[in-house]
Amino acid sequence: MSLSDTVSELEHLDDEQRNCIENCLEAAQACEYCADQCIDEDGMEECIRLCRDVADVASLHARFMARNSNYSTELAEVCAGVCEECAEECDQHDADHCQTCADVLRDCAESCRSMMSA
């Protein structure tokens, strides 16, 4: 069963929330990969720190949405903020993994903000 199939089974979620969960989990994966790729490069400490923050916050936010937590909206704001900050950091680096990560993070931030206003 794919992630989309699993998320679609959560009946309490609307399409916006389902999309946000998928984007958060994708952001967490992209950031884990980006941080791992940056580990041996000089001057990448901030990128690694922010990627690790996103991976933790985004995966936590996805879990909160899946269980219909009352704190999901507040966590969406935190997630959007850290995604935006990390995307700005990744944009400063030429590595393909950083550029891919930044793109994924912008999508995640946008869906978190969209979910907050719904």
Secondary structure, 3 states (H helix, E strand, C coil): CCHHHHHHCCCCCCHHHHHHHHHHHHHHHHHHHHHHHHCCCCCCHHHHHHHHHHHHHHHHHHHHHHCCCCCHHHHHHHHHHHHHHHHHHHHCCCCHHHHHHHHHHHHHHHHHHHHHHC
